[in-house]
Amino acid sequence: MEELDSSALRLTMEELGPAFIKLGQILCTRPDLVGVEMAEDLKKLRDNTPTTPFTEMKKVIETTLGKPLEEIYSEFDETPLGSASIGQVYKATLKTTGEKVAVKVQKPGVYDIVAADVKIMEEIAITSDKYITSVKTYNLPAIVKEFERSIFKELDYMEEVMNMQKVTHNFENEDYIKIPKVYTDYCSDKVITMELIDGIEVTELFDKQIKGIDNKTIANYGVRSYFKQVILDGFFHADPHPGNMFITKDAKVCYIDFGMMGILSDDFRRDLARLILLLLDGNTNNLIKQLIHMKVITPEHDTEELRMDIQDLLGRYMGAELNQMNGILEKLMNTMIKHNVILPREFVMIGRGLALIEDTGSKLDPEFNAAEEVQNLAYMIVAQRFEPKNIAAGSLNYVMDIENLLKDLPDRINSTLNKVEKGEIEVNLNHTGLDTFKNQISVSLILSALIIGSSLAILADKGPKIYEISALGFIGFVISAVLGLYVVMGIIKKT
């Protein structure tokens, strides 16, 4: 029944158009929200929108770039190289330099269509979350809000241009990766002019060997480049599926389509590196602690059932060689999903990305070993934290925080005093049991005085006597004993 429902949902999304197709493509990366089976079915989503005529696409180019097409490109193939729900890609030649380029053009009116569809999604999500109990756990309004942020960034092609420039900078010292050159003079929010890559899709290497290209080397390039982005750079391609990876004639890996990127903080990257090392080490207790520290799970999720399932997972890999550890992060994710854990978006993106890279690598090389490269990079990022320059940088940050606090302190004190003077701050003390405590102190003081007075009377040896002891001193000690018993009983009663 679940398979039928997921298939129906996929077909419905394909019929509804670009925004819903994009939503489905994002949901297929979130098995923690929609379930593993539905996520797998949504991966089959295809853009069934018809190709937009070139005359309409030409208007978009000329309007956004502010020049006639012929002034920019000396040649322009009117048949698109590829077409999707949002845009189409064409082959052209720059008039100024004669370079072959790929021109990505957004379809006319697609922004307005997506904006209207997102409004519909918001209404559906809010209504469903309010009235349908079974969907409350999915937090549909939050999903739609995240989707809205993602798709409007993707619709702004200048965002993708900046992504390409940043990734190019990050790989400027690596000779095994190729990022297409982007021609910013001929780019806008609806047009990207970039270098045309002369190569083949990585999928063409799955079933054959091409002269001059070593499949094993390409597989290693893929995992090395992906984890450099994730662990070292903190800025990574969020959808590294085979269709977004080309192999150039000089055997370099070339990423394309930088519309969706992931960003990780320094702390998250260090925590992720530790998590990977703990995962490969097989220590369940420390792994759980790290997951809680990273806020991937909460202490409430730390149940005996979850621990047993993670222990079983790690037990299957215990003693295995590193080249047999592929897929372990994805299996850990699925284990947490089984226990209704809603995973952080970045964590899911990384898990899915690694699964795609591992799958591609395995198809290129049956002996592909992603875990070894991952482990090496994880050790590298952990070790980096203890390098003198990083320790100094961390210490500098703490010093700056303290300096800012000290600078702000006089203003904060003045502000607080002004509020006290104006009566804007009230301090209320609520005491309990103080009356009883006060009585006990009073009795204790009287008791002390009686003991001292009785002792002095006995030492004076004056006046009437009882059992050859001063009567006054004897009576004082008896009263002291009664009062002492009263105090002790009161204390015992309170405790």
N, C-alpha and C positions, 0 to 999 in steps of 0.2 A: 504493500500500500504506500509506504514511504517513497519507494522508487517511482511509482506512478505519479505521486504528488510532485516530486522534484522535477520529473520530466515535463509535467504540465506547466509548472512554474517557469521552466526554461523556455518552453515554446511560447508562453505568454509574453515573456520579456522580449523575445525576438520580434514578436509582432508589434509590441508597444513602441519600439524605436530606440534611438541612440542612448538616451539617459538611462532607460531601464536595462539596456544591454550592458552599459558600463557598470551599473549597480550590481548586476549579476556577476560580472567579471571580478568585482571587488569582493562580493560575498563568497565567491569560490575560494578566496584566500582566507576566509574566516570559518573554518570547520568548527571552531569553538562556539560560534554563534548559531550556525544553521545545521550542524551535524556533518559528520564525515561523508555520508552517502550523498546528501544533497550538494555538498561542496564539490564532490567528484562529478556529479551530473552537470553542475553549472559551468564546469570547465569546458563543456562542449558547446557553449554559447558561440554563435557565429553572427557576424554582421550581415544581415540579409537586405540591407538598404540598397536601392539601385544606385548606379553610378550617376553622378551629377554631370550634365552636359558641359563641355569645355567652355562654351561661350559664357556660362554663368560663373565658372571658376576664374576665367580670365578677368572678369569685372572685379572680383575680390582682390586679385593680385594688383591690378592697376589702381584700384581705389586706395588700398592700404599702403602701397609703396609710393604712390603719388607720381607714377611715370607710366607711359605706354609700355606694353610688354616688350615691343621691339627695341626699345632703348636700353633694356636691361639684359635680355637674352638674345643671342644671335640665332639660336635654334631652340625650339620648344616642341617636344613631342606631345601632341594633343591626346594620345592614348595613355591613361594613367598606368604607372608601374604597379600601383596597389590602391585599393579603395576600402575605406571603413565607414563607420556610421558618422564620424565627426569630420574626417578629412580625406583627401586624396593626394598621392605622391606622383610627381611627373619627372621625366628626364629632360634636362635642358643644358645649354652651353652659355656660359657668361660672355657677354659681348666685350667686356673690357680686357679679359685675360685669356679667353678661349678655354677655360677649365670646364670639365664636365661636372654638372651639379645635379642634385636631387632637390626638387622644390615641393615642400609639403604645404598644402593649401587647405584652409578650413572651409567647409561647405557653407554657402550663404544661408543665413537664417538659423543655423544650428544652435547658436547661443540662445536665441529667443525660445526655441523649441525646448532646449534643455532646461532653461529657467522655468518655463511653464510646467514641465514634467516634474521638476523638483518641488514646486509648490503643491502639486497633486500628491506627491510622495509624502510630504510633510503632513498634509491633512489626513491621509490614510494612516500614517504612523501614529499620529496623536489620537485619532479616533479609536484605532485598534488597541493601542496601549491603555486607553481609558475604559473600554467596554469588553474587551476579550481577555479573559484571565489567562488563557493558555499562552498568549504571546508576550505577557509582561516580562518574562525572564529574558527575552531577547533585547529589551530596551530599544524598540524600533526608532523612537525619536532621536536617540543618540547615534544610531547607525546612519540615519538619513542626514543628520547634521555633519557627521564625518564625511559622508559621501559628497555632500554639497561643497564642503571645503576642498575636497580632492578634485572633483570634476571641474570646478571653475578655475582651479590652478592649471589643470590640463588644457582648458580652453584658451588660456592665455599663452600663446606660443612663445612669448618673450621669456616666460618662466622656464620653458624647456631650453631656450637658447642659453640662459644663465647656467642651467644645470650642466649642459654640455661643456661650457667654458670651465666650470669648476672641476668636473671630472678630468678634463684635458690637463688642467694644472696639476691635479693629484697624481697623474700618471706620466708627467713630463720626463721623469727619469727612468721609466720602464720601457724597454724596447720590444716587449712581447705583446703589448696592447695598442690598438689603434682606435682613436676616437675621431669621428668625422670632423673635418674643419668646418666651421660655421662662418658664413659671410654676413656679418651683422649689418652691413650697409643695405642688404637686400632682405632684411627680416622685419617683421612687424608682429603685432599680437595675433595675426591670422595667417602669416606666411613665414616659412623658414627656408632659407636657401643654404644648403650644406653640400659638402663634398660628396660626390657619387662614389660609392665604394665598389671597386672592381674586385669581386670575390664570389664566394659561394656560401650558401646557408650551411650552418654546421650540420643540419640534418642530412645533407648529401654525403657526409662521411660515415653515417651510421652503418651502412651496409657495404662500404667499399673503401679502398685505400687509393688516394690520389697521389701521384708522383710529386715529390717535393714537400708533402705535408705528412707529418708523423702524428697519427691519431692519439697516441699515448701522451705526447708532448702537449697537444691541444687540450686534452682533458686536464692535465696539470695546470696549464695556463688559466683555464676556466676557474678552477677552485682557488688558485692563488690570487687571481684578480678579484674574485668575489669577496674573499675574506680580507684582502687588503682594504677594500672599500668599507667593509663592515667593521673590522676590528681596529685597523690602523687609521683610516680616514674619518669614519663616522658619517659617511655620506655615500649611499649605495643605491644601485639600480634595484628597484623594487619588484621587477618582473623579468628576471633573467631566463626566460624560457627559450628554447632553441630557435624560435622564429625571430628573436631579437638579437641573435648572435651570428655574425658572419666571419668567415675566414678569408683573409686577403691572400693574394698570390704569393706574398713573401711569408706566409704561414704565421700571421698575427691574428689574435682574436679581436674582433671589432664589435663593440656594443652599439646598438641603434635604439631609437625611441626612448628618450629621456624624460617623458612626460610625467612619470610617477617615480619619485625618489624617496628613500628613507633617510632620516637624520637621527643620529644617536649622540647623546652627551658623552663626555669623557668618562664620567662615573659609570654610566650604563655599559660602555665598552669594556671597562676594566672588570665590572661585575660579570659581564657575559664571558670574558676570557676565563675568569675563575670558575664559572659554572661549567664551561666546556671541559676544563681540566678535571673538575670533580666528577663530571659525567663519565669521562673516559677512565677515571680512577675507580669508579664503582662504589663510592661511599654514600650510602643512602641517607644517613643522618646529616652529614655535612651538606649534601645536595639539597635536602629539604630546607635546611637553615639558609642556604644561599638563595633559594627560590623565594623564601619569605622576605629576606633582606632586600631582594630586587623588586618586591611587591608584585611578583608574578602570581603568587598565591598568598592567601591570608592565613593567620594562625588557625582560623576556623576550618580551613580546608585541610589542615594537617591532622587527618584522621588515621586510625589504624589501617583502614581499608586502602587509603591512598599509599601509605608507606609500604604495605604488603605488595601492591601492584608495582610500585617503583622498584622494590626489592626484587620482584620476579623479573622485571625488565632488565635490571642490571645483572641479575644472576645469569641470564641467558648469554650475556656478553663476557661474563667473568672468565678471565684466562684466555680470551680470544686475542688474536693478533690485531694490530691497528687496522690492517686492510680488511678486516671483517666487521668493522664498527660503523660502516656506512648506514645511514638511516636512523641512528640512535636518537638524535635530537627530535626528529619528526615523531618517532615512537613515544618519546617522553611527552611531547605535546598532546598526542592522542590519548595517552594515559590520563593526563590532567583533564582533558575534555570529557573523558568518560566520567569524571567526578564533578562535572558541572562547573569547572573553573573557566571564567571569562578571562582570556589571556590579553595582555597588553598588545596593542596594534603592532608595535615595533617587533616584539618577540615573535608574533605570528609571521610577519613579513620575512624575518630572518630565517625562521624554520622552513617556510615555504621556499624561499630562495635557495637555501642549502639543499633541499630535496630536489629542486629542479636541476641544480648544478651536479649533484650526485647522480641523478638519473641520466643526464646528458653525458657525464663522464663515463658511466658504466656502459653506455651504448657505443662510446668511442673506443673504450678499452676495457675488456672483461676483467682485467686485474687492477682496475682503477682504485686508488687509495686516497680518499679525501681526508680521512681522519688524521693521517700523519702530517699533512700540510696544515690542517686546522690546529693541531696540537702545537706545532712549531710557532705559529703566529700567536697562539694564546700565551705560550711561555714568553714570547717577545713583549707583548703588551703588559703582562704582569711585571716583567723585569724592568720595563721602562719606568715604572712608577718609582723605583728605587734608584734611578740614575740621579747624580748630583743636581743636574740642571732642573729635573722635574721636582725633586725635593725642594730646591730653592724656589721654584715657581710656586709650589704649594705653600711654602712658608711665607712668601711674599703676599699671597692672597690673604692668609690669615692676618698678617701684619696690617694690610690695607683695611680689612674688616674692623680690626681693633681701632685703627686710626680714625675711621669713619664714625665708629661708636663714640670715641672720645670727643670728636668734633661736635657731634650732635648732643652730647650729654648736657652741656650748660643750657641749651635751648629746651631740652626735655625737662630739666629740673625747673627752669623758670615757668614753663608751661604748666607743670604740675602744681607749683606754688600758687600761680595765678588762679588755678581752678579751686585750690583749697581756700584762698581768700574770698573768692566769689561764692563759696558754698556749693560748688559743682561736684565736689568729692565728699562723700560721706563714708565714714568707717563705722561699721556696726560690729560689736563684739557680742557673741552669743555664748554665755557660760552655762554649764550644767553641773550641779552638785557642789557649787561653791559655798552655799549656806552650811551644808553638812561639814564640809572641809573646815570652814571657819569655826564651827562649834568644837570640832576635834582639836583644833589648835588651842582654843581657849582652855579646854579641859586639860590639855597637855601642859600648858603653862602653869595652871593651878596645881596640877600634880607635881610638877617640878618644885614649885615653891613649898608645898607641903612636905615633900621628902627632905628638902634642905632644912626647913624649920624644925621638923621632927628630929633630924640628926643633931642639930644644935642644942635642942632641948635635952636630948639624952646625954650629950657630952657635958652640959652644964650641971646635971645631976642635982637639980633643985626641985622643991615642991613635992606634992604627993606622988607615991610610986605604985606601980602595979607590977608584981613579980620582980621587985627591986629595980624596975626601969621607970624612968620619968613617965608619969601618967600622961602628960601633955604630948611627949614624944611617941608613946605607945599608940595613943588615939590617932595622932597624925599619920603614923604608918598604916594603921587599919584603913583610914579614909583613903590614903594613897593607893592601897591595894585594890580597894573597890573601884576607885576612879581609873586606875590602870587597866583593870579588867574590862571596864566599860569602853575604854579607847580601843583596846585590842579586839573586842567583840565587834565594834563598829567597823574596824578595818577589815576584819575577816568577812563580815556581811557584805561589804562593798565589792570585795574581790570574788 
